[in-house]
Amino acid sequence: MRKWNLLWPFWAITIVHGVAILIFVKGFLLTRTELPFYSRCSDVSQSPCFTSDSLSGSNPSVPPSSDSANSSRCWTKPAVNRIIIIVFDALRFDFVAPSTFFEESKPWMDKLRVLHKMASERGSSAKIFKAIADPPTTSLQRLKGITTGGLPTFIDVGNSFGAPAIIEDNLIHQLVQNGKRVVMMGDDTWMQLFPHHFKKAFPYPSFNVKDLHTVDNGCIEHLLPSLYEDDWDVLIAHFLGVDHAGHIFGVDSSPMIEKLEQYNSILEKVVDVLERQSEPGGLHENTLLLVMGDHGQTLNGDHGGGSAEEVETSLFAMSFKKPPASIPSEFGTSSCQLDLEGREICTSTIQQLDFPVTLSALLGIPFPFGSIGRVNPELYALGAGTWKLEGMKVGNYINSREQEEWMQNYVNVLCINSWQVKRYIDNYTASSVIGFSDEDLLHTGSLYADAMENWSYISKDLLSNSDGIDFVPSLKRQIDAYSNFLASIAELARSKWTEFNLKLMTLGFGIMVASLFVHFLAIKRVGKQCSSSFATKDCGKTLELMLSCFMVAMRACSFLSNSFILEEGKVTSFLLATTGIFMLRYSITKQKHFLNVFIFLLLMIYCRFTIEVGLLKQADTSAFLKAYPSWVLEIASLLPGWTYITKSVPIIALILLAQLLLKNITRSHSKGVWKFVMYGTILCYILIGFHWALENDMLHFAPAIEGIGKNCIPRIIYATGLGQLSLLLFRQLFGEEKLLDCRITLLTKTAAMLAAWSPTIIILAGKQGSLVALASLIGGYCIIGMDNLKHGEDGNGRILTVDCLPVTQWSLFAICLFFSSGHWCAFDGLRYGAAFIGFDEFVLVRQAILLTIDTFGFSVILPIFGLPFIVAKKYSSSQAAKGENTLFMRLSQAYLMYGLIMAVPVTASILCVIIQRRHLMVWGLFAPKFVFDVVALILTDVSICLATLYYVPHPESC
């Protein structure tokens, strides 16, 4: 019963935290209301816009009827018969645009040469676009965006590994409903989003980021033969090689360049087939080719956030109609430069939001009901191929008439586009719980009303067939009016799309604040049970308490600034180094343990360096990114053996860890299960070293041996770790043998638990894993030593309480390890490749567990299960005689302190999200930070509960 008196507060606090977070998430991460409405051809009869028949002069005075709307022309006149969409996942803009468009040429540029050739030779019938995506830039959100025309919602990020079928209106649904035959090949995410829409599908598994070829080879196998077939209207081929090459090797790598060269070869064959069949009467006489990316990627190959590298992707469009099409220059966004071969190439900009509605207009099908995009004039002109305006001269009546006809057509398309968006906004406001504010609706409604009123005047003159009137200026103003309305809707949606429920958010925050008081009261309760106070009259201890509170408060307050969140790793290392300098005072005064403090400060320098290296993955936040390649090359040139040193250091660190563990076995009272677990860990360290040696390019092994090292060794390590944890659990449940005292028992159990976890965490972290593990061991030893530095001050008066400063240092050091191991609080900071170490196929639960261990192994799991060292090292055998249960009371107090220290910044993060919910970077920075913090807190709470169950013995055992 005594044991459960110590443990129940941990479970209660975990439940309270879970409830608070669930309530807050319910109010903050609400998904956009998906309306169950679908556009139909007959709907256009409700619009005030012309039909294509009206524009051609047939029955202009008669409004479109439902019957006529159900004709083959539907909302707009079909402009293309077939569309080929080739998606290259994570296609950066500089993969497609010539290197002359950028300040500095890079090795990965100018590889898709066939696109440069087509863009320069085909005139206005081929163009390169910079496509701007909306964050978050995970593949699921981007595929939803380019098919629905709506903005992504943050909560969908959690579904990126298991995409649910899209139920709202979308481009694929409209294609199928209107008799278009769709064929898909490549990324199987399309099958998850649209499980029953494709006439033929050739899906391939997409989440094994180490596999660069399976999906691409499948696309190649089916793409070229399909071009000779006439059983489809829209063909989608989604390649993944570039995305996977980026995740594993980065942009500036040989595999990436090889992939781009392969894609160039594929595109050459595709263009050749299409050109040979594009003559009048040919299969591809009226085909539109689209080569596009769903999002970009950083130089390290990551994506998911909102940086320019991630949101800027590419779109290449090419029409095989003859003659080429063009549009008046005032409606284009072209920027032209010469490429390396002296050819003029023009690029334009398009919002991915505009993609589905533009394709719908080209195919003559209804626009998706929830689309808020605009029909892009340049892409629509390129596909339609009917705007023959090249060589127009001002004042030329014939060409002016052609321009007027073009503008009439485009105005009509924009009118339908604006009516559809206005209809959606009205329905959304009526159906959604909150919708848009009256002020916003009044503003957008006014823009729409003005545009439609102006259109009514112009349309009367157009329908009267008045001769001699130049409508071009009026049509230009009308295009601007519709464009302004559509732009205002998109801007409004981007700023206020998510429905925040402030009541639930405030309630969740209030419960979190209440949990902090529960934490504090629980600490006081344990302190009273130990017959000692949490605070004392000792000035030194009071100063330490104030310093601890100040450090926690400073870190919590830093979350109110986006700059400090970006630099959180450096902020935490600075705060931790400050505590080390504070302890330097004790060391100098006492004239002892100076080496401990000095090593700790050196370790902080190492942490700061590794955090900076980790920031190299975030180009915008690295202070020495540009200098990094130069000094690395300089070191490599000065030290011929530099390559051997970098490859051998992780092995050396692994040997040191094994040696320390072996030393612990021989010196401690480990025996039975505990000794078996530690020897198993040493064996795992040997296997990890062998695994890394097999990955070394300088060593050559037989292919069979390399195959064993690739998958079998990691699986053996996972299985061994699981077996070790099972043995420790069995030992805890069914046998508690007495040792010399509780202190030795606690130390041995802690060492065994850390030994069981460490091999799995190290191998998932890669070759840096052994270095980070060694650094964590040294840091923990220094913190314990600095804590013992003050132990002599208290005599026996404070043996029953835990000092808050070492626990604070322990928690700050855990955060430093998170950033030192190359992570940061963003979805592109997740190392997806770690989830596939030892496995080639994707299984959701298994890969999620491995990814969680990799992300939080050094920052949550090891620090929490290693915390008893702080308590046990201060607890001598002579003190044990004063009360054996006091050791575990102190351990409970230490865990309560640790939990409180970790909960305070999370509470501050929640407050920050409430305050900054309308901030420009809320979805790109504050929301990901919130998600990482709450996941870490829940994992911390659960780990503390499990640790206390494991470490606190049965009453009769100790």
Long-range contacts (C-beta under 8 A, 24 or more apart in sequence): 1-955, 2-885, 2-955, 3-952, 3-953, 3-954, 3-955, 6-526, 6-888, 6-889, 6-892, 6-948, 6-952, 7-892, 7-945, 7-948, 7-949, 7-952, 9-518, 9-522, 9-525, 9-892, 9-896, 10-892, 10-895, 10-896, 10-899, 10-941, 10-944, 10-945, 10-948, 11-945, 12-518, 13-515, 13-518, 13-519, 13-522, 13-899, 13-941, 14-938, 14-941, 14-942, 14-944, 14-945, 16-511, 16-514, 16-515, 16-518, 17-512, 17-515, 17-903, 17-937, 17-938, 17-941, 18-938, 18-941, 19-511, 20-508, 20-509, 20-511, 20-512, 20-515, 21-508, 21-512, 21-934, 21-937, 21-938, 22-508, 23-504, 23-507, 23-508, 23-511, 24-504, 24-505, 24-507, 24-508, 24-509, 24-512, 24-910, 25-508, 25-934, 26-501, 26-504, 26-508, 27-500, 27-501, 27-502, 27-503, 27-504, 27-505, 27-506, 27-507, 27-508, 28-498, 28-500, 28-501, 28-504, 28-505, 28-913, 28-914, 28-917, 28-927, 28-930, 29-154, 29-155, 29-498, 29-927, 30-155, 30-498, 30-499, 30-500, 30-501, 31-153, 31-155, 31-156, 32-150, 32-151, 32-153, 32-497, 32-498, 32-499, 33-428, 33-431, 33-432, 33-433, 33-499, 34-167, 34-168, 34-370, 35-168, 35-369, 35-370, 35-424, 35-427, 35-428, 35-431, 36-167, 36-168, 37-169, 37-369, 37-427, 38-169, 38-173, 38-177, 38-369, 39-169, 39-174, 39-366, 39-367, 39-368, 39-369, 39-420, 40-366, 41-69, 41-70, 41-71, 41-74, 41-75, 41-178, 41-366, 42-66, 42-69, 42-70, 43-69, 43-366, 44-69, 44-74, 44-75, 44-366, 44-416, 45-69, 46-423, 47-415, 47-416, 47-419, 47-420, 48-415, 48-419, 48-452, 48-455, 48-456, 49-412, 49-415, 49-416, 49-419, 50-412, 50-415, 50-459, 51-412, 52-76, 52-77, 52-409, 52-412, 54-412, 54-463, 55-408, 55-409, 55-412, 60-463, 61-463, 72-364, 73-364, 74-178, 74-364, 74-365, 74-366, 75-360, 75-361, 75-364, 75-365, 75-366, 75-367, 75-416, 76-360, 76-361, 76-364, 76-412, 76-413, 76-416, 77-364, 78-362, 78-363, 78-364, 79-361, 79-362, 79-363, 79-364, 79-380, 79-383, 79-384, 79-385, 79-386, 80-286, 80-287, 80-288, 80-319, 80-362, 80-363, 80-383, 80-384, 81-233, 81-285, 81-286, 81-287, 82-232, 82-233, 82-234, 82-235, 82-284, 82-286, 82-287, 82-288, 83-233, 83-234, 83-235, 83-287, 83-288, 83-289, 83-290, 83-359, 83-362, 83-363, 84-227, 84-234, 84-235, 84-237, 84-270, 84-274, 84-287, 84-288, 84-289, 84-290, 85-234, 85-235, 85-236, 85-237, 85-290, 85-292, 86-223, 86-237, 86-239, 86-267, 86-270, 86-289, 86-290, 86-291, 86-292, 87-186, 87-187, 87-236, 87-237, 87-238, 87-239, 87-292, 87-293, 87-294, 88-239, 88-242, 88-263, 88-291, 88-292, 88-293, 89-139, 89-187, 89-238, 89-239, 89-240, 89-242, 89-243, 89-293, 89-294, 89-295, 90-242, 90-243, 90-246, 90-293, 90-294, 90-295, 90-296, 90-297, 90-301, 90-303, 90-313, 91-242, 91-292, 91-293, 91-294, 91-296, 91-313, 91-314, 92-251, 92-293, 92-296, 92-297, 92-309, 92-312, 92-313, 92-314, 93-130, 93-131, 93-296, 93-312, 93-313, 93-314, 95-242, 95-260, 95-293, 95-314, 96-128, 96-291, 96-314, 96-316, 97-128, 97-130, 97-314, 97-345, 97-347, 98-337, 98-339, 98-340, 98-345, 99-339, 99-340, 100-337, 100-338, 100-339, 100-340, 101-335, 101-337, 101-347, 106-252, 107-252, 107-257, 108-251, 108-252, 108-256, 108-257, 108-260, 110-339, 110-340, 111-257, 111-260, 111-261, 111-263, 111-264, 112-260, 112-263, 112-264, 112-267, 113-264, 114-264, 114-267, 114-268, 114-271, 115-267, 115-291, 115-316, 116-339, 116-341, 116-343, 116-345, 117-343, 118-271, 118-316, 118-318, 119-316, 119-345, 119-346, 120-339, 120-343, 120-344, 120-345, 121-343, 122-318, 122-324, 123-324, 123-326, 123-390, 124-324, 124-325, 124-326, 124-327, 124-381, 124-382, 124-390, 125-318, 125-319, 125-320, 125-321, 125-324, 125-325, 125-382, 125-385, 126-316, 126-317, 126-318, 126-319, 126-382, 127-316, 127-317, 127-318, 127-334, 127-346, 127-347, 127-348, 127-378, 127-382, 128-314, 128-315, 128-316, 128-345, 128-346, 128-347, 128-348, 129-314, 129-315, 129-316, 129-317, 129-347, 129-348, 129-349, 129-350, 129-378, 129-379, 130-312, 130-313, 130-314, 130-315, 130-347, 130-348, 130-349, 130-350, 131-292, 131-293, 131-312, 131-313, 131-314, 131-315, 131-349, 131-350, 131-351, 131-352, 131-355, 132-311, 132-312, 132-349, 132-350, 132-351, 132-352, 133-294, 133-295, 133-296, 133-310, 133-311, 133-312, 133-313, 133-352, 134-311, 134-352, 134-353, 134-494, 135-304, 135-305, 135-306, 135-310, 135-311, 135-923, 135-924, 136-304, 136-305, 136-306, 136-827, 136-923, 136-924, 137-295, 137-296, 137-303, 137-304, 137-305, 137-306, 137-310, 137-311, 138-295, 138-303, 138-304, 138-827, 139-187, 139-189, 139-206, 139-243, 139-294, 139-295, 140-189, 140-193, 142-294, 142-295, 142-352, 143-189, 143-190, 143-193, 143-294, 144-170, 144-193, 145-352, 145-353, 146-171, 146-294, 146-352, 146-355, 146-356, 147-171, 147-172, 147-193, 147-194, 147-356, 147-368, 148-356, 148-368, 148-370, 148-371, 149-353, 149-354, 149-355, 149-356, 149-357, 149-367, 149-368, 149-370, 149-371, 149-372, 149-373, 150-368, 150-370, 150-371, 150-372, 150-493, 151-353, 151-372, 151-493, 151-494, 151-497, 153-497, 153-498, 154-498, 154-923, 154-927, 157-304, 157-827, 157-931, 161-207, 161-844, 161-847, 161-848, 162-192, 162-844, 163-189, 163-192, 163-193, 164-192, 164-193, 165-192, 165-193, 165-194, 165-195, 166-193, 166-194, 168-368, 168-369, 168-370, 169-368, 169-369, 169-370, 169-371, 170-194, 170-356, 170-368, 171-356, 171-359, 171-360, 171-368, 172-197, 173-197, 173-368, 174-360, 174-365, 174-366, 174-367, 174-368, 175-233, 175-234, 175-363, 175-365, 177-365, 178-365, 178-366, 180-233, 180-234, 180-363, 180-365, 181-231, 181-232, 181-233, 181-234, 182-232, 182-233, 182-234, 182-235, 182-236, 183-226, 183-231, 183-232, 183-234, 183-235, 183-236, 184-235, 184-236, 184-237, 184-238, 185-218, 185-219, 185-222, 185-223, 185-226, 185-236, 185-237, 185-238, 186-215, 186-216, 186-218, 186-219, 186-236, 186-237, 186-238, 186-239, 186-240, 187-215, 187-238, 187-240, 189-238, 190-236, 190-238, 199-231, 199-232, 200-231, 200-232, 205-841, 205-842, 206-240, 206-842, 207-832, 207-842, 207-847, 208-244, 208-836, 208-839, 208-840, 208-841, 208-842, 209-243, 209-244, 209-247, 209-248, 209-832, 209-833, 209-836, 210-244, 210-248, 210-833, 210-836, 210-840, 211-244, 211-840, 212-241, 212-244, 212-245, 212-248, 212-255, 212-259, 213-241, 215-239, 215-240, 215-241, 216-240, 216-241, 216-259, 216-262, 220-266, 223-266, 223-270, 224-269, 224-270, 224-273, 227-270, 227-273, 227-274, 227-277, 227-284, 228-273, 228-277, 228-283, 230-283, 233-363, 234-363, 239-263, 243-297, 243-301, 243-303, 245-301, 246-297, 246-300, 246-301, 246-302, 246-303, 247-301, 247-302, 247-832, 247-833, 248-301, 248-833, 249-301, 250-299, 250-300, 250-301, 251-297, 251-298, 251-299, 251-300, 251-301, 252-299, 267-291, 271-318, 274-320, 275-320, 278-320, 278-322, 284-320, 285-320, 285-321, 286-320, 286-321, 286-385, 287-319, 287-320, 288-317, 288-318, 288-319, 288-320, 288-362, 288-382, 288-383, 289-316, 289-317, 289-318, 289-319, 289-320, 290-315, 290-316, 290-317, 291-315, 291-316, 292-316, 298-617, 298-618, 298-619, 298-828, 299-617, 299-619, 300-616, 300-617, 302-617, 302-828, 302-829, 303-828, 304-826, 304-827, 304-828, 304-830, 305-826, 305-827, 305-828, 305-924, 305-925, 305-928, 306-921, 306-923, 306-924, 306-925, 307-618, 307-619, 307-620, 307-924, 309-619, 310-828, 313-352, 315-350, 315-355, 315-379, 317-379, 317-382, 317-383, 318-382, 319-382, 319-383, 319-385, 321-385, 323-388, 324-385, 324-390, 325-381, 325-382, 325-384, 325-385, 325-386, 325-387, 325-388, 326-381, 326-387, 326-388, 326-389, 326-390, 327-377, 327-378, 327-381, 327-387, 327-389, 327-406, 328-389, 328-392, 328-403, 328-406, 328-407, 330-476, 331-377, 331-378, 331-410, 331-479, 332-377, 332-378, 333-378, 334-378, 348-378, 350-376, 350-378, 350-379, 351-376, 351-490, 353-490, 354-379, 357-417, 357-420, 358-383, 361-413, 361-417, 367-416, 367-417, 367-420, 369-420, 369-423, 369-424, 370-424, 370-428, 371-420, 371-421, 371-424, 372-421, 372-424, 372-425, 372-486, 372-489, 372-490, 372-493, 373-486, 373-490, 374-414, 374-417, 374-483, 374-486, 374-487, 374-490, 375-410, 375-413, 375-414, 375-417, 377-410, 380-410, 380-413, 381-406, 400-470, 400-472, 403-472, 404-470, 404-471, 404-472, 404-475, 407-471, 407-472, 407-475, 407-476, 407-479, 408-462, 408-471, 408-475, 410-479, 411-455, 411-475, 411-478, 411-479, 411-482, 414-478, 414-479, 414-482, 414-483, 414-486, 415-452, 415-455, 415-482, 417-482, 417-486, 418-448, 418-451, 418-452, 418-482, 418-485, 418-486, 421-485, 421-486, 421-489, 422-448, 422-485, 425-489, 432-499, 433-499, 434-499, 434-501, 435-499, 436-492, 436-496, 437-496, 440-492, 440-496, 443-488, 444-485, 444-488, 444-489, 444-492, 447-481, 447-484, 447-485, 447-488, 448-485, 450-481, 451-478, 451-481, 451-482, 451-484, 451-485, 454-478, 454-481, 455-481, 495-918, 496-918, 500-917, 502-914, 505-913, 505-914, 505-917, 506-914, 508-910, 509-907, 509-910, 509-911, 509-914, 512-903, 512-906, 512-907, 512-910, 513-907, 515-903, 516-900, 516-903, 516-904, 516-907, 519-896, 519-899, 519-900, 519-903, 520-900, 522-896, 523-893, 523-896, 523-897, 523-900, 526-889, 526-892, 526-893, 526-896, 527-801, 527-893, 529-889, 530-800, 530-801, 530-886, 530-889, 530-890, 530-893, 531-800, 532-798, 532-800, 532-801, 533-801, 534-801, 536-798, 538-793, 538-794, 540-790, 540-793, 541-798, 541-803, 544-790, 544-803, 544-804, 544-805, 545-804, 545-805, 547-579, 547-582, 547-805, 547-808, 548-804, 548-805, 548-807, 548-808, 548-901, 551-575, 551-578, 551-579, 551-808, 551-812, 552-808, 552-901, 552-904, 552-905, 553-904, 555-812, 555-905, 556-904, 556-905, 556-907, 556-908, 557-908, 559-905, 559-908, 559-909, 559-912, 559-929, 560-908, 560-912, 560-915, 560-916, 562-916, 562-919, 562-921, 562-925, 562-926, 565-825, 565-925, 565-926, 565-929, 566-618, 566-620, 566-621, 566-925, 567-621, 568-815, 568-819, 568-824, 568-825, 569-611, 569-614, 569-615, 569-815, 569-816, 569-818, 569-819, 569-820, 569-824, 570-608, 570-611, 570-612, 572-812, 572-815, 572-816, 572-819, 573-604, 573-607, 573-608, 573-611, 573-816, 573-819, 575-812, 576-604, 576-607, 576-809, 576-812, 576-813, 576-816, 577-601, 577-604, 577-608, 579-805, 579-808, 579-809, 579-812, 580-604, 580-786, 583-786, 583-789, 586-786, 586-789, 586-790, 587-786, 587-789, 590-789, 590-792, 592-789, 593-785, 593-786, 593-788, 593-789, 596-781, 596-782, 596-785, 596-786, 596-789, 597-782, 597-786, 597-789, 599-778, 599-782, 600-779, 600-782, 600-783, 600-786, 603-775, 603-778, 603-779, 603-782, 606-775, 606-820, 607-775, 607-816, 607-817, 607-819, 607-820, 610-768, 610-772, 610-819, 610-820, 610-821, 610-822, 611-816, 611-819, 611-820, 613-822, 614-819, 614-820, 614-821, 614-822, 614-823, 614-824, 615-824, 617-822, 617-824, 617-828, 617-829, 618-824, 643-698, 644-698, 647-696, 647-698, 647-767, 649-771, 650-692, 650-767, 650-768, 650-769, 650-770, 650-771, 651-689, 651-692, 651-693, 651-770, 653-770, 653-771, 653-773, 653-774, 654-685, 654-688, 654-689, 654-762, 654-770, 655-685, 655-689, 656-774, 657-685, 657-758, 657-770, 657-773, 657-774, 657-777, 658-682, 658-685, 658-686, 660-777, 661-685, 661-751, 661-755, 664-751, 668-744, 668-747, 668-748, 668-751, 669-739, 669-740, 669-744, 669-748, 670-748, 670-751, 670-752, 672-731, 672-737, 673-727, 673-728, 673-730, 673-731, 673-752, 674-728, 674-731, 674-748, 674-749, 674-751, 674-752, 676-727, 677-724, 677-727, 677-728, 677-752, 677-755, 677-756, 678-751, 678-752, 678-755, 680-720, 680-723, 680-724, 680-755, 680-756, 681-724, 681-755, 681-756, 681-758, 681-759, 683-720, 684-716, 684-717, 684-720, 684-721, 684-759, 685-759, 685-762, 687-713, 687-716, 687-717, 687-759, 688-713, 688-717, 688-759, 688-762, 688-763, 688-770, 691-763, 692-767, 710-838, 711-838, 711-839, 711-840, 712-838, 713-838, 714-763, 714-837, 714-838, 714-839, 715-838, 715-839, 717-759, 717-760, 717-763, 717-838, 718-760, 718-838, 720-759, 721-756, 721-757, 721-759, 721-760, 724-752, 724-755, 724-756, 725-756, 725-757, 728-752, 728-753, 728-756, 728-950, 729-950, 732-949, 732-950, 736-953, 736-954, 736-957, 736-958, 738-957, 738-958, 740-877, 741-877, 741-880, 741-884, 742-880, 742-884, 742-887, 742-888, 742-953, 742-958, 743-872, 743-875, 743-876, 743-877, 743-880, 743-887, 745-953, 745-958, 746-868, 746-871, 746-872, 746-887, 746-891, 746-951, 747-868, 747-869, 747-872, 747-873, 749-868, 749-950, 749-951, 750-865, 750-866, 750-868, 750-869, 750-872, 750-951, 753-865, 753-950, 754-862, 754-865, 754-866, 757-857, 757-861, 757-862, 757-865, 758-862, 760-853, 760-857, 761-853, 761-854, 761-857, 761-858, 761-861, 761-862, 763-837, 764-834, 764-837, 764-850, 764-853, 764-854, 764-857, 765-821, 765-834, 765-854, 765-857, 765-858, 766-831, 766-834, 768-821, 768-822, 769-821, 772-817, 772-820, 772-821, 772-858, 773-858, 773-862, 775-817, 775-820, 776-813, 776-817, 776-858, 776-862, 776-863, 776-866, 779-813, 780-810, 780-813, 780-866, 780-869, 783-809, 783-810, 783-813, 783-870, 784-869, 784-870, 784-873, 787-870, 787-873, 787-874, 788-873, 788-874, 791-874, 796-879, 799-874, 799-875, 799-879, 799-882, 799-886, 800-883, 800-886, 800-889, 800-890, 801-890, 801-893, 802-870, 802-871, 802-890, 802-893, 802-894, 802-897, 804-897, 806-870, 807-867, 807-870, 807-894, 807-897, 807-898, 807-901, 808-901, 810-863, 810-867, 810-870, 810-898, 811-863, 811-898, 811-901, 811-902, 813-863, 814-858, 814-859, 814-860, 814-863, 815-859, 817-858, 817-859, 817-862, 817-863, 818-856, 818-858, 818-859, 820-858, 821-858, 821-859, 823-855, 823-859, 825-928, 825-929, 825-932, 825-933, 826-925, 826-928, 826-929, 826-932, 827-928, 830-855, 831-855, 852-939, 856-935, 856-936, 856-939, 859-936, 860-936, 860-939, 860-940, 860-943, 861-939, 861-943, 864-895, 864-898, 864-940, 864-943, 864-944, 864-947, 865-943, 865-947, 865-950, 867-891, 867-894, 867-895, 867-898, 867-947, 868-894, 868-947, 868-951, 870-894, 884-958, 885-958, 887-958, 888-951, 888-952, 888-953, 888-958, 891-948, 891-951, 891-952, 892-948, 892-952, 895-944, 895-947, 895-948, 898-940, 898-944, 899-940, 899-941, 899-944, 902-936, 902-937, 902-940, 903-937, 905-933, 906-933, 906-934, 906-936, 906-937, 909-933, 909-934, 910-934
